[in-house]
């Protein structure tokens, strides 16, 4: 099932997102569910195509009818804050809204909520771990009670000045995923798998699919171009924006046939959502739609209608 992440359409209402998906022949969308005030100011954050707070059964029925009228499936809900923010008030606000998004997914009969674990970037993994367990043990239980999968995107979130050096998302490597799933073994807790994040860190983006296949609850399709000369000049520990560039599928280094084949092999049949973060296609609404068309045509052979 081929979809896209709705964050690239921040000026569209929900009907507009579904209209674009239908017109461009996508099967599904991952709908952004940030709080009404937006919260995060970083790129691609703050958009709310579904208001999770106060969502009622009637509201959910209207959303589902709108999707059905356009022939589009809601493949996931997305909210990517920092639940381990060192600011306790900000962390609690993130957790509280994530709870609302989980509840909204249950009302909408959406299979998965995609998010970040979060992290205090000034602390080591071990120092973050107690807070991770404290925050996520009840979140995983809430998702399981409601029949919703909770999927963590594997981006290190170490790009902006306030994210350096440790990044704002703990769940960036296979060793950490393995430990997370040992400590929180509920099968509803898993990954929103994006191969590009592993690739720019110099990790194998394919082998973990076989290792964690039963924990992949959602997937993002984003490519990456790596400037290896710059990486040699600045070292991997430098700001990643010095040596990596997010690109559309097909314009970077991910082998999408291999990626798709491995997902099929491990039994994954959920949404693969194009995540447009390619600055070359941000100049106009026409460029954004062009990005979605190109991505669709690259990926459609692997995920046919």
C-alpha positions in Angstrom: 0.0 0.0 0.0 1.7 3.2 -1.2 1.0 6.4 0.6 2.6 9.7 1.6 3.2 11.7 4.8 0.8 14.6 4.9 3.3 17.0 6.5 4.3 18.1 3.0 0.8 19.6 2.6 0.6 22.0 5.6 -1.7 24.4 3.8 -4.2 21.8 2.8 -7.2 20.8 4.9 -8.1 17.2 5.3 -10.3 17.1 2.3 -7.5 18.7 0.3 -5.0 16.0 1.4 -7.4 13.3 0.4 -8.0 15.0 -3.0 -4.3 15.2 -3.7 -3.9 11.5 -2.8 -6.8 10.4 -5.0 -5.8 12.6 -7.9 -2.2 11.4 -7.8 -3.3 7.8 -7.4 -1.9 7.1 -4.0 -3.6 4.4 -1.9 -3.1 5.9 1.5 -1.8 8.8 3.6 -0.1 9.1 7.0 -2.0 12.0 8.6 -0.2 14.5 10.8 -1.8 15.0 14.2 0.2 17.8 16.0 -1.6 19.8 18.7 -3.6 22.8 17.6 -0.9 25.1 18.7 1.6 23.3 16.6 4.4 23.0 19.2 7.6 22.2 17.3 8.9 24.9 14.9 11.2 22.6 13.0 10.6 21.8 9.3 7.7 19.5 8.6 6.4 19.7 12.2 3.3 21.3 13.6 0.8 20.3 11.0 -2.6 18.8 12.1 -4.8 17.2 9.5 -6.7 15.4 12.2 -7.4 17.1 15.5 -6.8 14.3 18.0 -7.9 16.4 21.0 -11.6 16.1 21.6 -12.1 13.7 18.6 -15.5 12.0 19.0 -17.0 8.9 17.4 -19.0 11.2 15.1 -15.9 13.1 14.1 -14.1 9.9 13.4 -17.0 8.6 11.2 -16.9 11.9 9.2 -13.2 11.5 8.7 -13.6 7.9 7.5 -16.4 8.8 5.2 -14.3 11.6 3.7 -11.5 9.1 3.1 -13.8 6.5 1.6 -15.4 9.1 -0.7 -11.9 9.8 -2.1 -11.0 6.1 -2.2 -8.1 6.7 0.2 -7.0 4.7 3.3 -5.6 6.3 6.4 -2.5 4.2 6.8 -1.2 5.8 10.0 -1.3 8.8 12.3 1.9 10.8 12.8 3.1 12.9 15.8 6.8 13.3 16.3 7.6 15.3 19.5 10.3 14.7 22.2 8.7 12.7 25.0 12.0 12.7 26.9 12.5 16.5 26.7 14.7 17.7 29.6 12.0 20.3 30.1 9.5 18.3 32.2 6.6 20.4 31.2 7.3 20.0 27.5 7.8 16.3 27.9 4.5 15.9 29.8 2.7 17.9 27.1 4.2 15.6 24.4 3.2 12.5 26.3 -0.4 13.8 26.9 -0.9 14.6 23.3 0.6 11.2 22.2 -2.0 9.6 24.4 -4.7 11.5 22.6 -3.4 10.5 19.2 -3.4 6.8 20.3 -7.0 7.2 21.3 -7.8 8.9 18.0 -6.2 6.0 16.1 -8.5 3.6 17.9 -11.6 5.7 17.0 -10.5 6.0 13.4 -9.6 2.2 13.2 -6.1 3.3 12.0 -3.6 0.5 12.7 -0.6 2.5 13.8 0.6 5.7 15.5 4.1 6.9 14.4 6.2 8.9 16.7 9.7 9.4 18.3 10.9 8.0 21.6 12.7 11.3 22.2 15.9 12.0 24.2 17.7 14.5 26.3 20.5 15.2 23.8 22.9 16.2 26.6 22.8 12.8 28.2 24.1 9.3 27.2 21.8 6.5 26.3 22.1 4.9 29.8 21.1 8.1 31.4 18.0 8.5 29.2 16.9 4.9 29.7 15.0 5.2 33.0 12.9 8.1 31.6 12.3 6.1 28.4 10.8 3.2 30.4 8.9 5.6 32.7 7.3 7.4 29.7 6.8 4.5 27.3 5.7 1.6 29.5 2.2 3.2 30.0 2.1 4.5 26.4 2.7 1.0 25.0 0.1 -0.4 27.4 -2.4 2.2 26.3 -1.8 1.4 22.6 -2.1 -2.3 23.3 -5.4 -1.9 25.2 -6.8 0.0 22.2 -5.5 -2.4 19.5 -3.1 0.2 18.1 0.5 -0.3 17.1 3.0 2.3 18.4 5.8 2.7 15.9 9.1 4.6 16.5 10.8 6.2 13.6 14.5 5.5 13.6 15.8 9.0 12.9 18.5 10.2 15.4 17.2 13.8 15.2 20.7 15.2 15.5 20.5 17.9 12.8 19.7 21.3 14.5 21.8 23.2 17.0 19.6 22.3 19.9 19.7 18.6 19.0 23.5 18.3 19.1 25.4 16.2 20.0 23.2 13.3 21.2 20.1 13.9 19.1 16.5 14.0 20.2 15.5 10.5 19.4 17.0 7.6 21.3 15.8 4.8 18.9 18.4 5.2 16.1 20.3 1.9 16.0 19.6 -1.9 16.0 21.3 -2.4 19.4 19.0 0.1 21.0 15.9 -1.3 19.3 16.8 -4.7 20.5 17.1 -3.5 24.1 13.9 -1.5 23.8 12.0 -4.6 22.7 13.5 -6.7 25.5 12.4 -4.2 28.1 9.0 -3.5 26.5 8.2 -6.8 24.8 4.6 -6.1 23.8 4.3 -6.8 20.1 2.3 -3.6 19.6 5.5 -1.7 20.2 7.7 -1.5 17.1 9.3 0.5 14.3 8.4 3.1 11.7 11.3 2.0 9.5 13.1 4.5 7.3 16.2 3.1 5.5 17.7 6.5 4.7 18.5 7.3 8.4 20.5 4.1 8.7 22.3 4.7 5.4 23.5 8.2 6.3 24.9 7.0 9.6 26.9 4.3 7.7 24.7 1.4 8.8 23.3 -1.4 6.7 19.7 -0.3 5.9 18.6 -3.8 4.7 19.8 -6.4 7.3 17.7 -5.0 10.2 14.5 -5.7 8.1 15.2 -9.4 8.5 16.2 -9.0 12.1 13.2 -6.9 13.2 10.6 -7.9 10.6 8.0 -8.7 13.2 8.4 -5.3 14.8 8.1 -3.2 11.6 4.6 -1.6 11.9 5.1 1.1 9.3 7.7 2.3 6.8 8.8 5.6 5.3 10.1 5.9 1.8 12.8 8.6 1.8 16.1 8.5 0.0 19.5 10.1 0.8 22.5 11.4 -1.0 25.8 11.1 0.8 28.7 13.3 0.1 31.5 10.9 1.0 34.3 13.5 0.4 32.6 15.8 2.9 32.1 12.9 5.3 35.8 12.2 5.2 36.6 15.9 5.7 34.2 16.5 8.7 33.9 13.0 10.2 30.6 11.2 10.9 30.3 13.0 14.3 30.0 16.4 12.7 26.6 17.9 11.9 25.0 15.4 9.4 23.8 18.2 7.2 27.4 18.8 6.1 27.5 15.4 4.3 24.0 14.1 3.7 21.0 15.4 1.8 17.4 14.0 2.0 16.2 13.1 -1.5 13.1 11.7 -3.3 13.0 7.9 -3.8 15.2 7.2 -6.8 17.4 10.3 -6.4 19.6 8.9 -3.7 21.3 5.6 -2.7 18.6 3.4 -1.4 18.0 0.3 -3.5 14.2 0.3 -3.5 13.8 -3.1 -5.1 15.9 -4.7 -2.4 14.1 -2.7 0.3 10.6 -3.8 -1.0 11.7 -7.4 -1.5 12.9 -7.7 2.1 9.7 -6.1 3.5 7.6 -8.6 1.5 9.8 -11.5 2.8 9.2 -10.6 6.4 5.5 -10.4 5.8 5.0 -6.6 5.9 1.9 -5.5 4.1 1.2 -2.1 5.6 1.6 1.4 4.3 4.9 2.5 2.8 4.6 6.3 3.0 6.7 8.7 0.9 8.2 11.3 3.1 9.1 14.4 1.0 12.0 16.3 2.5 13.8 17.1 -0.7 14.5 20.9 -0.7 14.7 20.8 -4.5 10.9 20.4 -4.5 9.8 23.0 -2.0 9.6 26.0 -4.2 5.9 25.9 -5.1 2.7 23.7 -4.7 3.5 22.5 -8.2 6.9 21.3 -7.1 5.4 19.4 -4.2 3.0 17.6 -6.4 5.8 16.9 -8.8 7.8 15.3 -6.0 4.8 13.1 -5.1 4.4 12.1 -8.8 8.1 11.2 -9.2 8.1 9.2 -5.9 4.9 7.4 -6.9 6.3 6.4 -10.3 9.6 5.2 -8.8 7.9 3.1 -6.1 4.7 1.9 -7.8 6.3 -1.1 -9.5 7.1 -2.5 -6.0 3.7 -1.6 -4.4 1.1 -1.9 -7.2 -2.5 -0.9 -6.7 
